[in-house]
Amino acid sequence: MKQLCTTLGKLTGFFTVLIVVIAAVLTYFDDPETDKYISMAEDIKTLEENFRQQNKSCFILGASGETGKVLVQELLERNIFSKITLIGRRQLTFEGKANEQLVQEVVDFEKLDDYAAAFQGHDVGYCCLGTTKAKSGTEGFIRVDHDYTVKSAELAKAGGCSQFHLQSSRGADKKSSFLYLKVKGQVEAEIEALGFDRYSVYRPGVLLVDRQESRPTEWLARKFLNGFTSVCSTSMAIPIQVVAKAMVSNTVLQPEQKAEILEHKDIMAVGKSAEK
């Protein structure tokens, strides 16, 4: 174990030097700055208070996932909704008073039409559903990331939801030759076609998650990306806390158009504004 730690320490040092060398190069390939989100964020507290007074409700899909869990906590802390409903395949348990503040609807995603009532009466919807081919296989990935997500959006729209926020992925493109990015792009397009009054897509890069498990390769990858983020904060990776903050903050902002895509740097700008 001691030898392993020593080896990992040396590798971390090597990657830190490597980060400094390549950061300047990668900057050229960064997403362009979006000033509108930075300027709009200056009035975020006022916008939150105005939004809070409208007594709106929301639902969250994927609340058991890494981003979803953080989003739930962020919404509870910011307190901009009078009612928060979690829609998922099982009942979740939260610490403190969160259990008293949340409504939970347990559904069978294979028979969502039977649970249409769970999607009725919400003003805003957040979707953080997602899995991977490694975890669920190709068919399972498509079923969760595409079928469950699009069907949920359809039911939400039919149930009166006017604003929908979708966590997607950087590089999403329905014409991509890569299955993951292709499916993400298809989902984005199909939900946009539903015609929500407001539709926001979030395309973060690599999500930084502090998992409790500590496999050496995962630990090393996190150290590398965290180090990279400290040097070139918007190039590759982003903490899930920033993504969640951005989704909440962007909810109260006044959009210039019905459908919008927040690329990696946009998410960073809006998410960081909530920390000021």
N, C-alpha and C positions, 0 to 999 in steps of 0.2 A: 504493500500500500504506500509506503514511504517513497519507494522508487517510482511508483505511478504518479504520485503528486509532484515529485521532482521533474519527471518527464513532461507532465502537463504544464508545469510552471515555465519550463524552457520553451515549450511550444507557444504558450501564451505570449511570452516575450517576443518571440519571432514574429508572430502574427501582428503584434502591436507595431513593430517597425514596418512590417509590410503595409499595414493600414495607412501609415503616414505617407508612404511612397506613392500608393495608388489613389489616395483621396483626391488629389488635385486633378488626376486624369478623369475620374468618375464624375467630377463636378460638371464637366462638359456635357454629360449625358443626363443631367438632372432634369426633373420636371421644371418648367418655367415658373417663376414666382407669380402668384396671383394676388395683386394688391387689394382687390375688392374684399377678400375675406379678412385681410389684416385691418383695413379701415372700418369695416362693419363691426368687427369684434370690439371696437372701443365702446360701443353702446350696449354691450351684451347684458349688463346688469339691468338696465332699464327695459330692454326687450324681454328679459326673463320675467320681470314683474308684470309687464303688460300681458304676457302670454299666460301667466299664472292666474290672472284675474278672469280669464276666459273660461275657466273651469272645464278644461278638456280632459279626455281620457286616452290611454294608449294601450297597446299590447306589444309583447315581445316574444319573438320566436327564437329559440336557441339559447334560452337563459341558462342552460346547464353547461354551455360551452365557455371557453376561456374569455372571449370578448363579451359574450352575453352576461356572464356573471358580473363583470365589471360595469357593464352598462346598467344593470339593475341597481347596483349600489350608487352609481352616479345619478341616476334619475331620482332615487330616494333622497340623496343629499341635496340635489338642486331643487327638488320639490316643485316642479313646474306643472305637474299633472294632479288632478283631483283623484284619479283612479288609475292604477297600473295593473294590467292583467298579464299573467304569464301563460302562454299556450305551449304545452309540451306533452310528451308521452308518459311522463310520470310526475308525481308530486315532489317538489323540491323543499329543502329545509334551509332556513336562513337564521343567522344569529340575531339576537336582540329583538327589537320591535318590528323588524322587517316582515316577519310572518303575518303580523297584524295589519300591515299596510298594503299587502299584496293579495290580489285575487288570482287563484290558479285554476286553469281549465285543463283537464287531462283529456287528450284526444288520441285517436288511432290514425296516424298519418296515412295508413293504407286505405282508410275509409273516411276521408275528410269531409265528404259531402254529408255524412251523418252527423257531423259536428259543426255545421254551418252557424249555429247559434253562438258558438264561442267566438266567432269573428264579427258579430253584429254589435253596433253601437259604439265603436271606437273611432276617435278622430284621427289618431296617428298610429302607424304600425312600424315596428322595427324588426328587421329580419337578420339574424346572425346564424342562421342554420348553415351547417356545412360539415363535411367529412372528407376523407381522402381515399384514394384507391388502395393504399397500403392497409388501411383499417377496414374498409368495407367492400373492397373489390370494385371493379369497373361498374358493374350493374348497380351496386349499392351506392356508389358515389353519384351516379346520374340520378338515381331515385331520390336521394336526399337533396342534393344541390340543385337539381332541376325540378323534378316532379313535385316534391313536397313544397318547395319554395314558390313555384309559379301557381300551384293550386291554392296555396294559402293566400297569395296576393289576390287571386280571383275572388275568393270568398270574402276577403276583407273589403274589396271594392264593392262587391254586391251588398255587403253589410253596412255600407255608408262611410267607410274610411276614406278620408280625403287626402291624407299625406302618408307617403310610404318611404321608408329609409332602408336601403339594401346594402349590407356589407358584401362587397365583391372582392376583386383582387387586381392588383396592378398587372397590366398587360392583357386584361380580359378582352377578347375579340372573337365574335361569333364565326369569323373566317379563319381563325388560328388552326394550325396543323397539330397543336398540342391539345389533347382532350380537355385537360383541366381549364385552360384559358378559353377554349371554345365553348364549353358548357357555361362558364361564367358569363361570357359575352351573350350567349343565347338567352340566358335568364334575364340579363339586363334589358335586352331588346323586347322580349315577350312581356315583361312587366310594364315597360314604358308604353306598349301598345294598349294596355288596359285603360289608360287615360286618367290617372290620378290627378287631382288638382295640383298636387306637388309631389315630385318624385326625385329623390336624392340617392345617388349611387356613390359608394365610398370604395376607392381602389387603393388600399394600403399596400406597401411592400411587405417584406418579411416581418411578421408579428413577433415582438419580443415578449416572451412569457416566462415568468419565474415559477417553474414547476418544482415540486418538492422532490421528485425523483432525480437522481444524480448519476445517470449513466455517463461515463467519461466522455464519449463523443458528443452527447447533448450538452454537457457542461462546457466543453471546449467551444462548441459552436456558439453558445450564448455569450461566452467571454469575448469571442472574436467579434460578434455583431454588436455587442454593447460597446466594445472599444471603438469599433468603426463608427458607431452612431455618435460617440463623443467627439470624433474628429470631423465627420461629414454627416451631420445629424439627419439630413433628409434624403440621403442617397439611396440607402438600401432598406433599413429597418426602422421600425416604429414600435414603441411600447403600446400594449393594448389599452392602457389607461388613457393615452392620448387619443386613440381612435374613439373610445367611448365618450370622452369629453367633447370631441368634435361632433359626434352624432347628436349629442344633447344640445350643444351650443347652436349648431346649424339649424336645429328644429325651430328656434325662435327668430332666426334671421329672416330678412325679407328678400326672397330670391328675385332675380331679374327675369327668370323664365320658369315654366312649369317643371321641366326636366333638367337636371344638372348632374354633372359628374365631378366629384371631388377627387382629383389625383393625389398622389402621395404628399406633395408639398402643400396642397390645399388643406389636407387633413391635419398636417403638422401646424399650419398657421391658425386654423380654427381651434384645434385642440389646445394649443399652447396659450391661446387667448383666455381660456377659462382659468388658467393658473395665475393670472395677473390680478 
